[in-house]
Amino acid sequence: MLHCGIVGLPLSGKTTIFNVITKAGAEVKPYAGGKTDPNRAVVDVPDARFDSLVIAHEPRKTTPARVEFVDLAGLSRGAGRGEGLGNAFLSFVADADAMLHVIRCFGNDAVEHPEGSVEPARDWDILEMELIFRDLGVVENRLGRLSAKKKPTPEEAAEKALLDRCHSCLLDERPLREMDLSPEEAPSLRGFSFVTSRPQLIVLNMDETQKSLEDVPGGTDVQRRIERSGARAITVYGRLEMDLMDLSPEEASEFTEGLPMSEPARDRLIAGAYSLLGLISFFTCGPDEVRAWTLHDGDSALEAARTIHSDLAKGFIRAQVVSYDDYSANNNSFATCRDIGVLRLEGRDYRVNDGDVIEIRFNI
């Protein structure tokens, strides 16, 4: 299961975004001073294909794809150097597979900005630098130990060369996710749990007076930053979306008239987090259960079998595969799909596509 940490400066609206995603309304309160334990919730990944398969099969059990969201307390200046509660917060960030970085764009005189003014690009830089400082400390600590060795092994020499590159990247104030790593290099860094290597989705938290970034103080600067970095970004109306949970669709439409809110922020945020790591879903269907399984894009049919159960991978013979579109267009039936020639028999090296409906044939 994907674990996604929600990070940002204090009073950026992180807990509001968490409440929107989890449909908690105002149940989860903003962090009080001194609290370190994060708020956690597991949510279903919205998928119309899964919903359609459930309707078609009426199974006894349904299991959608799921993501865990972890609402972390605000990271302030100095957190990356261990000041205040920084070490505790950053340890939670290090455990996350991906980050939702909430940046405050809204104005609210009743909620004072910790930096004194709304300036999204500056806030982005502050949090990024705290994460860079944390990783820099980890790199320098390990490099110090490697440099102290009189006769390093070839593996240690290779590790030092790679960490020297990481050190240069961080000193240039660039996150490690911007480094070009070979397929062989990337796994060797996983044990360090570098927080700046985590993929991140930028969440621009706006208010209903702001119809675009042009209405946000410093909005042009943050737009340039997004384009320059190639970051994925989503604009949301966090407070408004949370308030709309208690309203009927008719009432909600009155409050959202004129705003770019064609799809609920909740769906966009969950789907964005799910795709952030290049994840896809495949389906298994039957009267007992309809289930969405999660794979990385590019994984094979053998990996799909292993995801379902290790025995299926051990005794793998072949996979019966049909695309969701063909399956749903032909009575949601493998038999019908086989009769018209759209059901395929694939071997263990077949690359699974998003939306494939799969049945594993095996023998152990």
N, C-alpha and C positions, 0 to 999 in steps of 0.2 A: 504494500500500500504506500502511495506517495504521501510524504509528510511535508507540509508546506508551512513555513514560518512567516507570520505577519510581523514586519518590522517597520520602524519609523521613529521619528523624534517624538517626545512627549506631546500630547494634545494634538496629534496629527489626525486623529480619528480612527486609529487602528481597531479599537474595540468596537466601534460603530460598524466598521467593515466586517469584523468577525460576526457581529450580530446579524448583519444582512446575509452573510453567507450561510449561517447556521439557522436562520429564521428564529433567532432567540429573542427578537424584539429588543426590549430594554432590560431583559433579565440579567445579562452579563454587564456589570458596571465597569466603568473605566478604572484603571489601576490606581490604587491608593499608594502613598509613599511607603517604601520599604518592602512591598510585595514582590516576590521573585517567581513564585510558582505560576506557570502560564495557564491560560484558559485553553482547553482542548475540546475539539468536536470532530466526529467523523461524519461526512456528508456524502450523499449519493451524487454521482456525476450525471447531470442531465443528459439524456440521450433519447431522442424520439424513436430511434430504431429499437432500442430495448423496450420501450413502452409498447410499441406495436407488436413485438414478438410476445409479450406477456398477454396482450389482448387476444392474440391469435391462438395461443396454446393453453391459456387458462391453467397454468401449472400450480401444483400444490405449494411450491416455494419459488420465490424470486430473489435474485442476488445481483444488484447492479454493481457497476464499478464504483469504487469509493476513494475518497481523499480525506486525509486528516489535516485539519487546520489548527495551528497553534498560535494563539494571540500572545505575543511577547510584550513585556513592558517596554516603555520608550527608552531608546538609547540616546544618552546625552553626551555632550563633549567630555572627553576623558575616559569614556567607557573602554575604548580600545587599549588604553594604558592600564586598565584594571582599577580605575578610580570609582568610588561609590560602589554601586552594585554591578558594575560592568562585567566582571568575570562571570557572575552567575548568569546574566542575560546572554552573553556571548557563547556560553556553553550550550544554551538551548538553540541558538542560531546554528552552531556547528553540527547539531544533530539533524537539522532540516535538510531535505533533498533539494528544496527550492525555496525562494523567498518572494513574498508579496511585499514590495517596498511602498508603503503608503506615504504620500507627500501631501502636505496640507496646501490647498489652494483657496479654501473658503475663508471668508472673514467673519469674525464674531467678536464683538467688543466684550462679551461676557466671558469669553475663553481666551485669555491672553496668550499670545504666541511666546514660547520660551526664548526666542531670539529677538522679540520686540516688534516684528513685522512679518507679513506674509511675503515670502520670497522663495518660491519652489526650487529654483536652481541652486540657491545657497544651501537650502536644507538637504537637497540631494547630496551635495558635496560634503556636508558635515557628516552625514551617516556613512557615506562611502569611505571617508577618511578614517572613521573610527574602526570600520571593518578592516581597512588596509593596515592600520596600526596593529590590530590584533594579529593578522597573518604575518606581518613583518617581525613581530616578536617571536612567533613560532619558528620562522625561517632562521632568524639570527641565533636562536637557541640551538637549533640542530646544526647549523653551520659551525658554531663554536665547538661542538663536540667532535664533528668530523675533522676540523682543522687541528684539533689536539692530537689526532692519531698520527703516529710517526710513519707507520706503514699501512695505509688504507688498502682495503681489498679493491679489486676492480669494480665491484658493485658499489662500494662506498665512494669511489672516485667518480663514478657515473652519477650517483645521487648528488654529490657535491656540485658537479657541473650543472645539473638541472636546478638545484636550489639556488645556485648563483644567478641563473637566469630569472628565477622567481624573485630573488632579492632585487635585481635591477628593475624588474617590472613594477614592483611595489614602491621602490624609491622614486620611480617616475610618476607615482600617484595613479597608477593604473591597476584595476582589479585583475586577479589572475585569470578570470574568465576570458580576458582579451588576449591571453598568450596562445601562440600556435604550438600545440602539443601533438606529437606523433601518437599513433595508437598504442605504441609501446610505453611512452612516457606517462600518459594520463593515469594508468592504474597505479603507478609507483607513488603518486602523490595522494592517493585516497586516504591513506592512513593518517595524514596530517589534519584532515577535516578542515581544510582551508575554507573560510566563510566567503571570501571574494571569488572563489571558483564556482560557487553555487549560481545556477541560472536565476534570474530575477524578473519579475513582472512589475513594472512601475504602475502604481495605482494613484492617479491624480484625483484627490478627494475635493470635489467642488461643491458649491451651493447653488440653489435654484436661480440666483441672479446672474450666474455665469453660464452662458450658452456655448461658449467655446473658450479656448485658451487665450483668445484675444481679450476676454473680459477679466482675466486673472492678472494681478500685479506680477510683472516679470514673466508673463506667459510666453512671450516671444523667445526669451532666453531658454526656458525649459524645453520649448519645442525644438530649438536648435540643438540642445543637448541630446534629446531623444534621437534626432536625425543623425547626429554625429556619432553617437555610440551604437546606433542600430538596436537600441533597447526596445523591447515590447512594452507598450503602454496602453492603459485603459483609463478612460475618464468615468468617474462615478459620482453620483449625488448621494453620498453615504447617509447623511441625516435624513434626507427626504425619503430615500428607499426604505429606511428602517421605519419611518412613520407610516409609510404606505402599507405596511404589512397588516395593519388593523382595519384597512378600508376595503370596501368592495371594489371590483374592477371598474365599475361605473364612477364611483367616487374618486378612485385613484387617477382616472383619465383626466378629471378636471384639474388636478394639481400638477399634472405632467404636461399639460397642453403647451406647445411651443418649445419644449425641451427635447434634446436628442436622446430619447429613451425608448427606442423601438423594441428593445429586448431587456428583460430585467438584469440589473447589475449582478445579481446572484448567479444567474446562469453563465454570464460572460466571465465572471471571476473564477468559477469552478472549472469551466471548460478551458480557460486560459491557463490555470494552474496544471491541469491534466496534460495539456499539450506542451507545456514549458520544457519538459524533459523528453519530448518526442515520443509520448506514449500513444498507443492505439488500443482499440478494443476488438476482441473477437467474441463470438457468441456460441454457446451450446444450448440446445433447445429440446424440450420434451415434456411429457405430462408431469414428470416429477419436479423439474426445475428448469427455469430459463435463467441463464447466468451470463453476465458480461465479465470477461477475463481481460486482464491488463498485460500487455507486452510492450517492449520497446520496438519502435519502428525499425524494421530490418531483421527481427527475430524470425527463426525458422519454425517449421511445423513441429520439429522435435522439441523446441523450446515451449511451444504451445502445449504439447503433450505433457511436458514436465511441469508446467504451470498448473495443469489440472490435477495430475498425480504422478509421482515418480515412477509408479509401476507402468503407466502408459508409455513413458519414455523408454523404460528398459525393454518392453516388449513391442515397441513400435513396429507396425507393419506398413501402414499408409494412412493418409488423412483424406477423408471425403470432405470436399470443400465446395462451397457455393457462395457467391457474393450476396450480401444482404438484399440488394435490389432484385436480383434474380429469384432469390428465395421468397421474398414477400410478393413478387409478381406471379408466383406459381403455387398458390395455396399454402405457403409456408410449409412445404412438404419436400423432403429429400426424394421421395419416390417420384413425384411429379417432375422435379428438377432432373432426375436421372432419365426419365422417359423422354424429355425434350432435349437432352444433351447439354445442359448447362452445369450439371454436377461433375466435378473433376476429381480424379484420384491423384494425389500428390505425394511425393516422397518426403523424407526427413529434411531435405535441404530447401524445401519450398519456402519462399519468403511470404509470411502471412501479411495480408492486406487489412487495413482498417475496415471493420464491418463484415469480415468473413464469418460465415456460419460453418462450423467445423464439427465433424464427428471422427474420433480417432479409432482406428482399427488396431488392435494389439493382441499379443499372445504371450503369456508368461507361464 
